[in-house]
Amino acid sequence: MLRFLEATLKRSRAAAYAVAAALTALTLLFRVALGPVFEGPTMIVFTVPVILSAYLGGLGPGLLSTLLSTVGAAYYLLAPLRNLAVSSRTDRLQETTLLLAGTLISVICMRLRDAREEAETSAAALQASQLTIREREEQLRQVIDGLGPHSFVGLMDTAGVLLQANRPALAAAGLELDDVVGRPFDQTYWWNHSEPVQEQLRAAIARAASGEPSRYDVQVRAAGGTLMWVDFSIQPVRDADGRVLYIVPSANVIEERKRVADALQATEERLQLFIDHAPASLAMFDREMRYLSVSRRWLSDFGLVGQDLRGRSHYDVFPEISAEWKEIHRRAFAGEVMRNEADRFERLDGSVQWLRWEVRPWHDLAEQVGGIVIFSEDITDRKVSEERIARSAEWLSLATRAARLGIWDWDVVNNRLVWDDGMYELYGVKRGEFAGAYEAWVAGLHPDDRERCTEETARALRGEWEYRSEFRVVWPGGGVRHLAAQGAVIRDESGRPLRMIGVNHDITEGALQKQALRDSEDRFRKIFDASPTGIAINRAADGRFKDANPFFLSWLGYDREEVIGQTSSELGLWFSDDERERIRAAVASDGKDVEARFRAKGGEERTGLIASVPIAVDGEPSMLSVVRDITERKRAEEAIRERDRKFAATLDLLPVGVAIVDQNREVSYANPTLERMLGLSLNDLNAGRTNEVVTPEGVPLPPEEFPSARALREHTAVRDVELGVVGGAGGMTWLMASAVPLDFPDWKVLVVSSDITTRKRAEAEILKLNAELEQRVAERTARLDEANRELEAFSYSVSHDLRAPLRGIDGFSRIVQEDYASRLDDEGRDSLARIRAAAQRMSQLIEDLLKLSRIGRAELSREPVDLSDLALAVASELRQHEPGRVVEVVVQDGLKAQGDPRLLRVLLENLLGNAWKFTGRTERARIDIGAETGSVATTYFVRDNGAGFDEAYAAKLFGAFQRLHGAEEFPGTGIGLATVQRIVRRHGGRVWAKGAVGQGATFWFDLGETESGRTET
C-alpha cells in the first residue's frame, strides 16, 4: 500500500503537498483533542506527519509538514493559545527542535528513499562484479594492510595460534610476520606484559572456539614497551553447518576515543537518527524480546507504520509467532548467528509473507549478550493491514495513561499497611494477594534493594531525614519496575511515630533512560561501523571532513585521524583538478549518483558512485556524501569485453564450423572452418549465394527448414540434424548441425556444424559389411543350435549316467550302515557316513547344475506377479521343513512385478532359503522382504540378520560353486546364488549384495522395469 501511494505521489507533486498538509492537519486535530489527557512533550507527535510526508513525497512535502506543524502547534497548543507569540523558553526550544529535526528528517528520508531505489536498480550489476578469488584475496590483503598502524586484524585457528595479521599494525609494534605467525596469540609481544591480561585473552579464545564472540577494552604493549588502550574483539568464523573454522581477532586504538568521549555524543545522536531511518528492515530487542529500536523499513515491511514499538514485546505484536521462530530467538540469545535467504512466514489470519532475514546477538559494554538484532527484507510487498493500524491507535491510547501514582498509609503501631488501587497496579498484584503489612512490602522489593530500603525507613522513623527513596519491585510474574517513594511520618506528642503516609510513582522509564542511552549508543555505533556504504560529512564552507564511517576510511586506506579536518584535495583523493571540478559540478547540479575515480592512500584507483545532499550539523552548514563502491563492477565490465575478444579468437580456431545468425536471419559471424566446409565466404552467405542442401534421404531442404530458421521460429534448440551440402569441399559435404537460441541483444542463434563426411562414407561401408555379416550369422546360428541340442542330450546322458552310480553307492552304503554297523568300529562307521554324505552331496550338486542349465534354456514369459504372495508361500514351506525354528518373516504388502512366475518363485526360494539357512545360529532371527521405488526402476530386497559376509569377497557370491562359509557351518552346493543371478539377468535386471560379518546380509535385485512398469531393452 505504501509503495503504491509513494508511486502515485511521485507522479503528482501537487498531490504530495496536499497529503503533507492533510497529515499535519489530522495530527494537529488529534493532539488538540487529546490535550486534557496527554502529558508528553508537545511537539513529539508532529514527527509522525513529517516522517510520512518526507517518505511519501520527498524533501518539499517534508519541509512543508515541518513548517505547518511548527506554526499549528505554536498557535493552538503553546501558551498564549491562538497566538503565534511564544511566552516560555521551553516552548521556544520545542519549536526550534521541531524545525531542525523536521528538516534533518526530511533530508535523510529523501536520501534514504533514493538510496533504496538506486540499490534495487544496481543489484544485478553489483552481482556481476564478483571476479576471481585471487583478486578478492589480494584486495582483502590491501584493505587489511590499509587499515593503518592503529587497527589490527588477524586470523587464528581454534587453538589460538595466529595464522595471519595486517602488516601496518605489526610495524607499529616493531614486529615482523615471522615474530607472531605460528605462535599462540596470548604469547605474542602485545599480551605477555601481564598474566591477568593473557588469562583474559585465553578465556575469550576458548569462548570463540565454541562459537561465542567477545569484545572488551584492554591495555596491550606497543613499541618501546608503552601500554595503550585498544577496543579488542574476537569473532568465530563458521562454515555452512555452523562449525567454527577460524577465529578473527581485531583491535582498534581507542586512546583518542577515550579523550574525546564527550565530543562523540553529538555524532552518536546523528548515528541514531541515521539508523532510525535506515533503508534496511532492522529491529533491536532486549533479552525479554522487547523492542529497543526499529528502522522505518521494518515498520513499512511489517505493516506497522505509525506505531511506537519501543518497550513492547515482539510476541505481543506478532502473536502468531511459531515455536520454530522462538527457538531461533533462543539460539541467538545463546550467541549464534542465524540467517535464511528465503523463509515462508504464515500469519495468524492466513496471509503468507516471505522474508529474507538474519538474527544475531548484540553485546553490551560488559560483553554480555544484551539482546538480538533482526535484519529482514519483506519480499512479498503485501499491503499494510488495517487491523495493525487499529492496534497501533489502541496502544497509543494506553501509552498516554502510562504515568501512574499510588497512595499508601502505614499504621506503624499496629503494623497495618493500606494501599489504594494505584499501589496494587504499581506492584502488579490484586486485592487479596497483599498481606497488608510492612514485611509484605519488603518481601516485594528487589533483593538488592531490601537492606537499603529498610535502613531508609528506619532513619525516617527516627526522624533523621525526610523520607524520599527510589527502589525496584519484583512483580509476581517476574517483571521489575522502578518506583520513587515519598512519605511523611505522623508522631504523637512525645515524638513516637504513629503513622507514615506517602505516595509511590512509576519512574521505570526515567531510571532506565541513562543505561538505555549508553546501550543504544553502543549498538548504533556497531551498526554504523558495519554499513557497506561509505558515508562522509564535510563542512560546506571549506570542504573539510567532519566525520567518516569505517567503510569510507578503509575503502581509501586512511585512519580517522588522517582524514578528519582535511580536504579531499589535501588528501590527494582526485587524479586531477579538472576531474575534481567536473565531479563537484555534477554533484551540485542534482545531487544524484555521479561516477568518480578516487585515489586511495597507497595510490590505488577506486571507482564509486557519489551523491551529496546539504544538511546542518551542530548548526553548521555541511554536506552529507554517500559513496558506493563500483570498482569491482567496472573491472567486471572490462573483463567481459576482454572475454568477448578472446571468445571470437577462440571460435576462429575451433575445428568445427560455427556461425552466429542475427534476428534478421543474416549470418553475422562464420568461422574459417565453416567457410572451408561450405566452400562459401561470409559475404557469399549474406549475399544469398548458397549451395543446395539435402536431407540424408537426398531430398532438397528449403531454407525455412534449416536448423537456424527452426530455432528462431520455435525458440528452442534444434540438435544433431544431418545435412548434405552439394558443392562443398570435396563435392558433397555431410554436416551434423545444431542450432541454439541465444539471449543476447544482437545474437539470436548459434549454429555449430561438424564435418561427418568421413563417417557417412564409413557408414555406407558398414551397411555393406552388415549385409555380409547377417549371412554369416545365420549360418553360425544354425550350427550353434545344432551344438546346443547335442549339448542338451549330452547333459541328460551325463546326469543319468552319473546319478545311477551315485544312487548305487548311497544305497549299498545305507545297507551296510543298517545291517553291519555292529561289526564296524567307530572309525569304520564314520567313514561309511562320510561316503553316504559325499554321494548325496554329489547327487544334489548334479541336480542343481541341471536346474541351472534348464533356467538358461527355459522360455521367458512376462506377466504380472504378486511377489508378496510368492514370498509368503516360500516362507510357509520353510517353516514346514523346520517347524522347531522361530524366525520372524516380514513381507511388505503390495509387492508387484512383471516377470516369469515360475522363475521368480525359484529366485525367492533360493534367496529366502539362503536367509533361512544363515540365520540358523541367530538368537532372534528376522527376514525382511520389501522394495524401494527409485527414479528409474523398482528395486527389491531380501534382508536378514544372520551370519553375514565380508564385502571384500562380494564379487564371488554369484559364481557357481563359490562359497564364503564352510560346509560344516552351513551346508550347500554354491549353486543357489548363481541361479538367482541367471534368473535376474534373463529378466534384463541386475543383482547385488551388501553385508558385514556377524551383522546380516541384504540381497538387492531389479527386473529391468522402469518406474512406469515398462521393461528396459
Secondary structure in CASP SS format (residue, H / E / C, confidence):
PFRMAT SS
TARGET T0000
AUTHOR 0000-0000-0000
METHOD secondary structure of the structure
MODEL  1
M C 1.00
L H 1.00
R H 1.00
F H 1.00
L H 1.00
E H 1.00
A H 1.00
T H 1.00
L H 1.00
K H 1.00
R H 1.00
S C 1.00
R H 1.00
A H 1.00
A H 1.00
A H 1.00
Y H 1.00
A H 1.00
V H 1.00
A H 1.00
A H 1.00
A H 1.00
L H 1.00
T H 1.00
A H 1.00
L H 1.00
T H 1.00
L H 1.00
L H 1.00
F H 1.00
R H 1.00
V H 1.00
A H 1.00
L C 1.00
G C 1.00
P C 1.00
V C 1.00
F C 1.00
E C 1.00
G C 1.00
P C 1.00
T C 1.00
M C 1.00
I H 1.00
V H 1.00
F H 1.00
T H 1.00
V H 1.00
P H 1.00
V H 1.00
I H 1.00
L H 1.00
S H 1.00
A H 1.00
Y H 1.00
L H 1.00
G H 1.00
G C 1.00
L H 1.00
G H 1.00
P H 1.00
G H 1.00
L H 1.00
L H 1.00
S H 1.00
T H 1.00
L H 1.00
L H 1.00
S H 1.00
T H 1.00
V H 1.00
G H 1.00
A H 1.00
A H 1.00
Y H 1.00
Y H 1.00
L C 1.00
L C 1.00
A C 1.00
P C 1.00
L C 1.00
R C 1.00
N C 1.00
L C 1.00
A C 1.00
V C 1.00
S C 1.00
S C 1.00
R H 1.00
T H 1.00
D H 1.00
R H 1.00
L H 1.00
Q H 1.00
E H 1.00
T H 1.00
T H 1.00
L H 1.00
L H 1.00
L H 1.00
A H 1.00
G H 1.00
T H 1.00
L H 1.00
I H 1.00
S H 1.00
V H 1.00
I H 1.00
C H 1.00
M H 1.00
R H 1.00
L H 1.00
R H 1.00
D H 1.00
A H 1.00
R H 1.00
E H 1.00
E H 1.00
A H 1.00
E H 1.00
T H 1.00
S C 1.00
A H 1.00
A H 1.00
A H 1.00
L H 1.00
Q H 1.00
A C 1.00
S C 1.00
Q C 1.00
L C 1.00
T C 1.00
I H 1.00
R H 1.00
E H 1.00
R H 1.00
E H 1.00
E H 1.00
Q H 1.00
L H 1.00
R H 1.00
Q H 1.00
V H 1.00
I H 1.00
D H 1.00
G C 1.00
L C 1.00
G C 1.00
P C 1.00
H C 1.00
S E 1.00
F E 1.00
V E 1.00
G E 1.00
L E 1.00
M E 1.00
D C 1.00
T C 1.00
A C 1.00
G C 1.00
V E 1.00
L E 1.00
L E 1.00
Q E 1.00
A E 1.00
N C 1.00
R H 1.00
P H 1.00
A H 1.00
L H 1.00
A H 1.00
A H 1.00
A C 1.00
G C 1.00
L C 1.00
E C 1.00
L H 1.00
D H 1.00
D H 1.00
V H 1.00
V C 1.00
G C 1.00
R C 1.00
P E 1.00
F H 1.00
D H 1.00
Q H 1.00
T C 1.00
Y C 1.00
W C 1.00
W C 1.00
N C 1.00
H C 1.00
S C 1.00
E H 1.00
P H 1.00
V H 1.00
Q H 1.00
E H 1.00
Q H 1.00
L H 1.00
R H 1.00
A H 1.00
A H 1.00
I H 1.00
A H 1.00
R H 1.00
A H 1.00
A H 1.00
S C 1.00
G C 1.00
E C 1.00
P C 1.00
S E 1.00
R E 1.00
Y E 1.00
D E 1.00
V E 1.00
Q E 1.00
V E 1.00
R E 1.00
A C 1.00
A H 1.00
G H 1.00
G H 1.00
T C 1.00
L E 1.00
M E 1.00
W E 1.00
V E 1.00
D E 1.00
F E 1.00
S E 1.00
I E 1.00
Q E 1.00
P E 1.00
V E 1.00
R E 1.00
D C 1.00
A C 1.00
D C 1.00
G C 1.00
R C 1.00
V E 1.00
L E 1.00
Y E 1.00
I E 1.00
V E 1.00
P E 1.00
S E 1.00
A E 1.00
N E 1.00
V E 1.00
I C 1.00
E H 1.00
E H 1.00
R H 1.00
K H 1.00
R H 1.00
V C 1.00
A C 1.00
D C 1.00
A C 1.00
L H 1.00
Q H 1.00
A H 1.00
T H 1.00
E H 1.00
E H 1.00
R H 1.00
L H 1.00
Q H 1.00
L H 1.00
F H 1.00
I H 1.00
D H 1.00
H C 1.00
A C 1.00
P C 1.00
A C 1.00
S E 1.00
L E 1.00
A E 1.00
M E 1.00
F E 1.00
D E 1.00
R C 1.00
E C 1.00
M C 1.00
R E 1.00
Y E 1.00
L E 1.00
S E 1.00
V E 1.00
S C 1.00
R H 1.00
R H 1.00
W H 1.00
L H 1.00
S H 1.00
D H 1.00
F C 1.00
G C 1.00
L C 1.00
V C 1.00
G C 1.00
Q C 1.00
D C 1.00
L C 1.00
R E 1.00
G C 1.00
R C 1.00
S E 1.00
H H 1.00
Y H 1.00
D H 1.00
V H 1.00
F C 1.00
P C 1.00
E C 1.00
I C 1.00
S C 1.00
A H 1.00
E H 1.00
W H 1.00
K H 1.00
E H 1.00
I H 1.00
H H 1.00
R H 1.00
R H 1.00
A H 1.00
F H 1.00
A C 1.00
G C 1.00
E C 1.00
V C 1.00
M E 1.00
R E 1.00
N E 1.00
E E 1.00
A E 1.00
D E 1.00
R E 1.00
F E 1.00
E E 1.00
R C 1.00
L C 1.00
D C 1.00
G C 1.00
S C 1.00
V E 1.00
Q E 1.00
W E 1.00
L E 1.00
R E 1.00
W E 1.00
E E 1.00
V E 1.00
R E 1.00
P E 1.00
W E 1.00
H E 1.00
D C 1.00
L C 1.00
A C 1.00
E C 1.00
Q C 1.00
V E 1.00
G E 1.00
G E 1.00
I E 1.00
V E 1.00
I E 1.00
F E 1.00
S E 1.00
E E 1.00
D E 1.00
I C 1.00
T C 1.00
D C 1.00
R C 1.00
K C 1.00
V C 1.00
S C 1.00
E H 1.00
E H 1.00
R H 1.00
I H 1.00
A H 1.00
R H 1.00
S H 1.00
A H 1.00
E H 1.00
W H 1.00
L H 1.00
S H 1.00
L H 1.00
A H 1.00
T C 1.00
R C 1.00
A C 1.00
A C 1.00
R C 1.00
L E 1.00
G E 1.00
I E 1.00
W E 1.00
D E 1.00
W E 1.00
D E 1.00
V C 1.00
V C 1.00
N C 1.00
N C 1.00
R E 1.00
L E 1.00
V E 1.00
W E 1.00
D C 1.00
D H 1.00
G H 1.00
M H 1.00
Y H 1.00
E H 1.00
L H 1.00
Y H 1.00
G C 1.00
V C 1.00
K C 1.00
R C 1.00
G C 1.00
E C 1.00
F C 1.00
A C 1.00
G C 1.00
A C 1.00
Y H 1.00
E H 1.00
A H 1.00
W H 1.00
V H 1.00
A H 1.00
G C 1.00
L E 1.00
H C 1.00
P C 1.00
D C 1.00
D C 1.00
R H 1.00
E H 1.00
R H 1.00
C H 1.00
T H 1.00
E H 1.00
E H 1.00
T H 1.00
A H 1.00
R H 1.00
A H 1.00
L H 1.00
R H 1.00
G C 1.00
E C 1.00
W C 1.00
E C 1.00
Y C 1.00
R E 1.00
S E 1.00
E E 1.00
F E 1.00
R E 1.00
V E 1.00
V E 1.00
W C 1.00
P C 1.00
G C 1.00
G C 1.00
G C 1.00
V E 1.00
R E 1.00
H E 1.00
L E 1.00
A E 1.00
A E 1.00
Q E 1.00
G E 1.00
A E 1.00
V E 1.00
I E 1.00
R E 1.00
D C 1.00
E C 1.00
S C 1.00
G C 1.00
R C 1.00
P E 1.00
L E 1.00
R E 1.00
M E 1.00
I E 1.00
G E 1.00
V E 1.00
N E 1.00
H E 1.00
D E 1.00
I C 1.00
T H 1.00
E H 1.00
G H 1.00
A H 1.00
L H 1.00
Q H 1.00
K H 1.00
Q H 1.00
A H 1.00
L H 1.00
R H 1.00
D H 1.00
S H 1.00
E H 1.00
D H 1.00
R H 1.00
F H 1.00
R H 1.00
K H 1.00
I H 1.00
F H 1.00
D H 1.00
A C 1.00
S C 1.00
P C 1.00
T C 1.00
G E 1.00
I E 1.00
A E 1.00
I E 1.00
N E 1.00
R E 1.00
A C 1.00
A C 1.00
D C 1.00
G C 1.00
R C 1.00
F E 1.00
K E 1.00
D E 1.00
A E 1.00
N C 1.00
P H 1.00
F H 1.00
F H 1.00
L H 1.00
S H 1.00
W H 1.00
L H 1.00
G C 1.00
Y C 1.00
D C 1.00
R H 1.00
E H 1.00
E H 1.00
V H 1.00
I C 1.00
G C 1.00
Q C 1.00
T C 1.00
S H 1.00
S H 1.00
E H 1.00
L H 1.00
G C 1.00
L C 1.00
W C 1.00
F C 1.00
S C 1.00
D H 1.00
D H 1.00
E H 1.00
R H 1.00
E H 1.00
R H 1.00
I H 1.00
R H 1.00
A H 1.00
A H 1.00
V H 1.00
A H 1.00
S H 1.00
D H 1.00
G C 1.00
K C 1.00
D C 1.00
V E 1.00
E E 1.00
A E 1.00
R E 1.00
F E 1.00
R E 1.00
A C 1.00
K C 1.00
G C 1.00
G C 1.00
E C 1.00
E E 1.00
R E 1.00
T E 1.00
G E 1.00
L E 1.00
I E 1.00
A E 1.00
S E 1.00
V E 1.00
P E 1.00
I E 1.00
A E 1.00
V E 1.00
D C 1.00
G C 1.00
E E 1.00
P E 1.00
S E 1.00
M E 1.00
L E 1.00
S E 1.00
V E 1.00
V E 1.00
R E 1.00
D E 1.00
I C 1.00
T H 1.00
E H 1.00
R H 1.00
K H 1.00
R H 1.00
A H 1.00
E H 1.00
E H 1.00
A H 1.00
I H 1.00
R H 1.00
E H 1.00
R H 1.00
D H 1.00
R H 1.00
K H 1.00
F H 1.00
A H 1.00
A H 1.00
T H 1.00
L H 1.00
D H 1.00
L H 1.00
L C 1.00
P C 1.00
V C 1.00
G E 1.00
V E 1.00
A E 1.00
I E 1.00
V E 1.00
D C 1.00
Q C 1.00
N C 1.00
R C 1.00
E C 1.00
V E 1.00
S E 1.00
Y E 1.00
A E 1.00
N C 1.00
P H 1.00
T H 1.00
L H 1.00
E H 1.00
R H 1.00
M H 1.00
L H 1.00
G C 1.00
L C 1.00
S C 1.00
L H 1.00
N H 1.00
D H 1.00
L H 1.00
N H 1.00
A C 1.00
G C 1.00
R C 1.00
T C 1.00
N C 1.00
E C 1.00
V E 1.00
V E 1.00
T C 1.00
P C 1.00
E C 1.00
G C 1.00
V C 1.00
P E 1.00
L C 1.00
P C 1.00
P H 1.00
E H 1.00
E H 1.00
F C 1.00
P H 1.00
S H 1.00
A H 1.00
R H 1.00
A H 1.00
L H 1.00
R H 1.00
E H 1.00
H C 1.00
T C 1.00
A C 1.00
V E 1.00
R E 1.00
D E 1.00
V E 1.00
E E 1.00
L E 1.00
G E 1.00
V E 1.00
V E 1.00
G E 1.00
G E 1.00
A C 1.00
G C 1.00
G E 1.00
M E 1.00
T E 1.00
W E 1.00
L E 1.00
M E 1.00
A E 1.00
S E 1.00
A E 1.00
V E 1.00
P E 1.00
L C 1.00
D C 1.00
F C 1.00
P C 1.00
D C 1.00
W C 1.00
K C 1.00
V E 1.00
L E 1.00
V E 1.00
V E 1.00
S E 1.00
S E 1.00
D E 1.00
I C 1.00
T H 1.00
T H 1.00
R H 1.00
K H 1.00
R H 1.00
A H 1.00
E H 1.00
A H 1.00
E H 1.00
I H 1.00
L H 1.00
K H 1.00
L H 1.00
N H 1.00
A H 1.00
E H 1.00
L H 1.00
E H 1.00
Q H 1.00
R H 1.00
V H 1.00
A H 1.00
E H 1.00
R H 1.00
T H 1.00
A H 1.00
R H 1.00
L H 1.00
D H 1.00
E H 1.00
A H 1.00
N H 1.00
R H 1.00
E H 1.00
L H 1.00
E H 1.00
A H 1.00
F H 1.00
S H 1.00
Y H 1.00
S H 1.00
V H 1.00
S H 1.00
H H 1.00
D H 1.00
L H 1.00
R H 1.00
A H 1.00
P H 1.00
L H 1.00
R H 1.00
G H 1.00
I H 1.00
D H 1.00
G H 1.00
F H 1.00
S H 1.00
R H 1.00
I H 1.00
V H 1.00
Q H 1.00
E H 1.00
D H 1.00
Y C 1.00
A H 1.00
S H 1.00
R H 1.00
L C 1.00
D C 1.00
D H 1.00
E H 1.00
G H 1.00
R H 1.00
D H 1.00
S H 1.00
L H 1.00
A H 1.00
R H 1.00
I H 1.00
R H 1.00
A H 1.00
A H 1.00
A H 1.00
Q H 1.00
R H 1.00
M H 1.00
S H 1.00
Q H 1.00
L H 1.00
I H 1.00
E H 1.00
D H 1.00
L H 1.00
L H 1.00
K H 1.00
L H 1.00
S H 1.00
R H 1.00
I H 1.00
G H 1.00
R H 1.00
A C 1.00
E C 1.00
L C 1.00
S C 1.00
R C 1.00
E E 1.00
P E 1.00
V E 1.00
D E 1.00
L H 1.00
S H 1.00
D H 1.00
L H 1.00
A H 1.00
L H 1.00
A H 1.00
V H 1.00
A H 1.00
S H 1.00
E H 1.00
L H 1.00
R H 1.00
Q H 1.00
H H 1.00
E C 1.00
P C 1.00
G C 1.00
R C 1.00
V C 1.00
V C 1.00
E E 1.00
V E 1.00
V E 1.00
V E 1.00
Q C 1.00
D C 1.00
G C 1.00
L C 1.00
K E 1.00
A E 1.00
Q E 1.00
G E 1.00
D C 1.00
P H 1.00
R H 1.00
L H 1.00
L H 1.00
R H 1.00
V H 1.00
L H 1.00
L H 1.00
E H 1.00
N H 1.00
L H 1.00
L H 1.00
G H 1.00
N H 1.00
A H 1.00
W H 1.00
K H 1.00
F H 1.00
T C 1.00
G C 1.00
R C 1.00
T C 1.00
E C 1.00
R C 1.00
A C 1.00
R E 1.00
I E 1.00
D E 1.00
I E 1.00
G E 1.00
A E 1.00
E E 1.00
T E 1.00
G C 1.00
S C 1.00
V C 1.00
A C 1.00
T E 1.00
T E 1.00
Y E 1.00
F E 1.00
V E 1.00
R E 1.00
D E 1.00
N C 1.00
G C 1.00
A C 1.00
G C 1.00
F C 1.00
D C 1.00
E H 1.00
A H 1.00
Y H 1.00
A H 1.00
A H 1.00
K H 1.00
L C 1.00
F C 1.00
G C 1.00
A C 1.00
F C 1.00
Q C 1.00
R C 1.00
L C 1.00
H C 1.00
G C 1.00
A C 1.00
E C 1.00
E C 1.00
F C 1.00
P C 1.00
G C 1.00
T C 1.00
G C 1.00
I C 1.00
G H 1.00
L H 1.00
A H 1.00
T H 1.00
V H 1.00
Q H 1.00
R H 1.00
I H 1.00
V H 1.00
R H 1.00
R H 1.00
H C 1.00
G C 1.00
G C 1.00
R C 1.00
V E 1.00
W E 1.00
A E 1.00
K E 1.00
G E 1.00
A C 1.00
V C 1.00
G C 1.00
Q C 1.00
G C 1.00
A E 1.00
T E 1.00
F E 1.00
W E 1.00
F E 1.00
D C 1.00
L C 1.00
G C 1.00
E E 1.00
T C 1.00
E C 1.00
S C 1.00
G C 1.00
R C 1.00
T E 1.00
E C 1.00
T C 1.00
END
